[in-house]
Amino acid sequence: MAQLRLHNHSNNIDMLHGPLLGKILIFALPLAASMMLQQLFNSADVAVVGRFDSPQAMAAVGSNGAAINLMVNLFVGLSIGANVVVARCIGRNETGKIHDAIHTSISLALISGVLLLTWGVLIAKPILTLMNTPEDIIDLAVVYFRIYFLGMPFIMLYNFGSAILRSKGDSKRPLWSLGLGGVINVILNLIFVICLKLSVVGVALATVISNVVSSLMIMYYLMTEDEPFRFRVGDLSFKREHFIQILKIGLPAGIQGSLFSISNMTIQTAINSLGSYASAGSAAALNFDFLTYYVVAAFTQAAVTFTSQNFGAGDYGRCKRVFSLTMSMGVLLTGAVCLACAVWKTEVLSLYTVNPEVLRYAEVRMIHAVAFLWMCNIYEVSGGCLRGMGYSMLPSVLVLLGCCVLRIVWVYTVFAWENDFAVLMNVYPVSWTITGIATMIAYWYVRRKLFA
């Protein structure tokens, strides 16, 4: 059987042949930049209201993150399943199945987006109340939450569409899409908040509009792809085989992300108990938490995609090299970003706030949490390689126990005993260490079993 040939070589990467290091970097770095730009949607919201509105508006926008992620991560996890399924079809040279897998993935994206839109509008007030959101910001937070979720169908289309493009090595065009969306978001933020005085409503509308632009670009790329990757609206369908495979790989990843968000909501509730200045400071530093983590996530996604294709092709030696390279490069580059955040914390945080009390809380989070975020590579890359080999539930269970459960226990024991912001932040490096050791051991065990 002739090997599947990927057209448009400037955007696609041959993951099955040749040296790996350069290809992993070419794949991961644009992906990291893409996710950073996606985070800039929210970062720009926080920065603009923080500098040109009030600490309360800044806290209202920033405190939404954990609740939004709780609802979104389940379905974003399914997009990982779509990535693995399409990548395996490529590795196995199953050209006939690629078309069905793509259209099943987009159908799932549309359904997910509509469900999230409905849930977000209905439960905004109850979930933010449950999180002990301070009274002086809860009304603003509810407004931002509801408007943000109006764009959920487009956010899901972007995530699933990007996952399909990445399955064949194209991480550049998702970057271009988010780049344009990010520029539009920043411009509209400034217009809506400074000129039109729309405050939280303005930044939420800017985010929705920018997400619409990014998702439409992704869909255009898919609709103009060469066969068998071309998307056609009339071919939307649910193929049982691919749907089950997507759920098998993506659902555990999505559940992991959602449970992660529950633990983070518990931490956010503890932060909220310290007042709006603590909430605002944490929101400012959290932007750098996300930006740093996206370097980890990029190499994790590289591990998933490269492992999926090579595992599908039966090249186990190449799978081993994928693990070694993605882990080492992830730790190295993430460590550099963490160091920069620690050294220049005051300068970069000043972009978000000039309030000295807010800045004090933000610097504590930078030192006690963001500076150690490179440790996430240990469990994320190991888990990504496991998912690429078809083991998705195992890393999810380990993350559930090592991060989610431990963090909740920490809030109600250690933090309850010593009600201090720094003590609360220390839970991050502790949970990363425990989860990393457990997931690394699991990876070596499964690899030895499969590759024997």
PEFENPE-V566935 format. One record per backbone hydrogen bond with DSSP energy under -1.0 kcal/mol. NH is the residue of the N-H (numbers start at 0). CO is the residue of the C=O. Records with the same first field share a line. If there is no record, write none. Layout:
NH = CO / CO
This chain:
10 = 7
11 = 7
12 = 167
14 = 12
23 = 19
24 = 20
25 = 21
26 = 22
27 = 23
28 = 24
30 = 26
31 = 27
32 = 28
33 = 29
34 = 30
35 = 31
36 = 32
37 = 33
38 = 34
39 = 35
42 = 38
43 = 39
44 = 40
45 = 41
46 = 42
47 = 43
48 = 44
49 = 45
50 = 46
51 = 47
52 = 48
57 = 53
58 = 54
59 = 55
60 = 56
61 = 57
62 = 58
63 = 60
64 = 61
67 = 63
68 = 64
69 = 65
70 = 66
71 = 67
72 = 68
75 = 71
76 = 72
80 = 76
81 = 77
82 = 78
83 = 79
84 = 80
85 = 81
86 = 82
87 = 83
88 = 84
89 = 85
90 = 86
91 = 87
92 = 89
93 = 88
94 = 92
96 = 93
100 = 96
101 = 97
102 = 98
103 = 99
104 = 100
105 = 101
106 = 102
107 = 103
108 = 104
109 = 105
110 = 106
111 = 107
112 = 108
113 = 109
114 = 110
115 = 111
116 = 112
117 = 113
118 = 114
119 = 115
120 = 116
121 = 117
122 = 118
126 = 122
127 = 123
128 = 124
129 = 125
130 = 126
131 = 128
132 = 127
136 = 133
137 = 133
140 = 136
141 = 137
142 = 138
143 = 139
144 = 140
145 = 141
146 = 142
147 = 143
148 = 144
149 = 146
150 = 147
151 = 148
154 = 150
155 = 151
156 = 152
157 = 153
158 = 154
159 = 155
160 = 156
161 = 157
162 = 158
163 = 159
164 = 160
165 = 161
166 = 162
167 = 164
168 = 165
169 = 164
170 = 168
175 = 171
176 = 172
177 = 173
178 = 174
179 = 175
180 = 176
181 = 177
182 = 178
183 = 179
184 = 180
185 = 181
186 = 182
187 = 183
188 = 184
189 = 185
190 = 186
191 = 187
192 = 188
193 = 189
194 = 189
195 = 190
197 = 191
200 = 197
202 = 198
203 = 199
204 = 200
205 = 201
206 = 202
207 = 203
208 = 204
209 = 205
210 = 206
211 = 207
212 = 208
213 = 209
214 = 210
215 = 211
216 = 212
217 = 213
218 = 214
219 = 215
220 = 216
221 = 217
222 = 218
228 = 225
230 = 221
234 = 231
235 = 232
242 = 238
243 = 239
244 = 240
245 = 241
246 = 242
247 = 243
248 = 244
249 = 245
250 = 246
253 = 249
254 = 250
255 = 251
256 = 252
257 = 253
258 = 254
259 = 255
260 = 256
261 = 257
262 = 258
263 = 259
264 = 260
265 = 261
266 = 262
267 = 263
268 = 264
269 = 265
270 = 266
271 = 267
272 = 268
273 = 270
274 = 271
278 = 274
279 = 275
280 = 276
281 = 277
282 = 278
283 = 279
284 = 280
285 = 281
288 = 284
289 = 285
290 = 286
291 = 287
292 = 288
293 = 289
294 = 291
295 = 291
296 = 292
297 = 293
298 = 294
299 = 295
300 = 296
301 = 297
302 = 298
303 = 299
304 = 300
305 = 301
306 = 302
307 = 303
308 = 304
309 = 305
310 = 306
311 = 307
312 = 308
314 = 309
315 = 313
318 = 314
319 = 315
320 = 316
321 = 317
322 = 318
323 = 319
324 = 320
325 = 321
326 = 322
327 = 323
328 = 324
329 = 325
330 = 326
331 = 327
332 = 328
333 = 329
334 = 330
335 = 331
336 = 332
337 = 333
338 = 334
339 = 335
340 = 336
341 = 337
342 = 338
343 = 339
347 = 343
348 = 344
349 = 345
350 = 347
351 = 348
352 = 348
358 = 354
359 = 355
360 = 356
361 = 357
362 = 358
363 = 359
364 = 360
365 = 361
366 = 362
367 = 363
368 = 364
369 = 364
370 = 365
371 = 368
372 = 369
374 = 371
375 = 372
376 = 373
377 = 374
379 = 375
380 = 376
382 = 378
383 = 379
384 = 380
385 = 381
386 = 382
387 = 383
388 = 384
389 = 386
390 = 385
395 = 391
396 = 392
397 = 393
398 = 394
399 = 395
400 = 396
401 = 397
402 = 398
403 = 398
404 = 399
405 = 400
406 = 402
407 = 403
408 = 404
409 = 405
410 = 406
411 = 407
414 = 409
416 = 412
417 = 413
419 = 417
423 = 419
424 = 420
425 = 421
426 = 423
427 = 424
429 = 425
430 = 426
431 = 427
432 = 428
433 = 429
434 = 430
435 = 431
436 = 432
437 = 433
438 = 434
439 = 435
440 = 436
441 = 437
442 = 438
443 = 439
444 = 440
445 = 441
446 = 442
447 = 443
448 = 444
449 = 445
450 = 446
